[in-house]
Amino acid sequence: MVIQCKRYTPKSKIPSREVRDLLGARVHFKVDVAIFAATTYFSGPAERFATENDILAVHRDHLGVWNNGASLLSLGAVNGLGQGDRQHRERWKETYE
């Protein structure tokens, strides 16, 4: 397992190059699981790249859920399904409440 953590300001977004670097680490270390945890949201291209390459993108909304006891595996169900918008909040409620 490889995990990359980034602390960005709330108004910044994780660029796709950061996620590509994590994919490189996953290949280099020959591991099956790659997780990118961030204190902000992912850019659209970064989020798409993560889901296309089986990388779990844990953004700021997921961190709170994970911290409150949700299993990391359960976050995979909402990986790449949107971030912070009304549709995301509805999916979050359906999944975790």
Secondary structure, DSSP 8 states (H G I E B T S, - for coil): -EEEEE---TT-EE-HHHHHHHHHHHHHHT-S-EEEEESSEE-HHHHHHHHHTTEEEE-HHHHHHHHTT--HHHHGGGTTS-SSSHHHHHHHHHHH-
